[in-house]
């Protein structure tokens, strides 16, 4: 009598295990996949944030720098836009996905990213910002204006996927 009862208990245990095991395997495999995806996204995010924190200082007054930047923005209207308040936008989806501002600096005028938005889970305007900085520095140097990297300005993420400068003092 003990043998059939043990045999029946083993079969029931195997059936219960077979019913619960796939769910447990899917859950743990899914969690491992999400952790790996998050690590990869974080590794990709750091260089993007470093790029968007980079500034450039042009050793000229703001009207001269604005004239240079206006010329560059007009050349690529699908990529860049002139916004109200003397700001410039970098377009990924919307014209103001990244907002650029000119700021008076002790050495001249600093170009900096004021804020930007995420699309598809990450900021997508770093490449355009690097291109605009490079073009602005080249155009300034062609006019005999010195251009050099400025201090980095870090950003912090908001709840809605938008990023703003961490140091709102300037």
CORJORA-V979268 format. One line per field, one symbol per residue. burial: b if it has 9 or more other C-alpha atoms within 8 Angstrom, else e. A space follows every 10 residues. Layout:
burial: ???
//
This chain:
burial: eeeeeeeeee eeeeeeeeee eeeeeeeeee eeeeeeeeee eeeebeebbb bbbbbbbbbb bbeebbebbb ebbbeeeebb bbbeeebbbb bbeebbbbbb bbbbeeebbb bbbbbbbbee eebebbebbb ebbebbbebb beeebbbeeb eebbbeeeee ebbbbeeeee
//
